[in-house]
Amino acid sequence: MHQQISLDMKHLKNHYKNVCIIYKMINNKPLYKPKKQLSILQKRLMKEHKKHHSKEHLKLMKELMLEGYCFQQAHDITMKKIGK
């Protein structure tokens, strides 16, 4: 079962990343409307992402995603401002 969850997360991450990349080529504005909390997928991605990045990096990414940026957009902006 654990392997099935991993495969699903890998598929979701790739799909999510592709949507963001396509949108980013067209426009550098937030992809979504601002929201009060992260989606379940975004929470899962952040949980895995925190293994490799600092608390400041994660905090800024969360703020950007709540403003409506997708995961990939938020990550790119954060990498330029803060780094790892």
N, C-alpha and C positions, 0 to 999 in steps of 0.2 A: 504494500500500500504506500509506503514511504517513497518508493521509486516512482509510483504513479503521480504523486503530488509533485515531485521534483520535475517530472516531464511536463506536467501541466504548467508549472511556474515558468519553466524554460520557454514553452510555447507562448505563454501570455506575455512574458518579457519581450520576446522577439516581435510579437504583433504590436505591442504597445510602443516599442521603440520605432518600428517602421511607420506607424501612424504619425508619431511626433516628427520624425525626420522629413516625411513628405510635407507636413504642414509647415515645418520650419523653413523649407525651401521657398514656400510661397509667402510666408508672413512670419515676422518675429514677435507677434503679439501673443498674449495668452490664448491657449487653445480652448479653454473652458471658461465658464463663468466663475467668479469667486465663490468659495464655499466655506462652511464653518468647520468641517472636518475632512480628513483624507478618506478616500474610498478604500475598500478592503484590499484591492489590488495594490494601491499606492502604499498602504501600511505594510503589506508583505514585501514589496520591493525595498522599502526603507529599512525593514528589519534585516534583510540580507545585505543591504548597502552599508549598514553601520559597522560591519566587520572591517571595512577598508578605509573609512573616512572619519575625520574628527567630529567632535560635537558641534563646533561652529559651522562646519560644512553641512551637517544634517539639519541644524536649526534653520539656516538660510534656505535650504532646499524645501523644508516644510513650509516656511513662510511663502515662498514663491508658488508652491503647489496650491496653497490655500488662496492665493491671488488668482489662480486659474491656469498657471503654466503646467504643462505636462511634465512627467518625470524627467525626460531627456532634456527638455528646455531648461528646467530648473537646475539640473546637473551641470549643463554647459555654462550657464550664467555663474553658478557657484564656483566652478573650477576657475573661471576667469577672475572672480573677485577674491576668493579665499584660497583656493587650491585644495589640496587633500586634507 
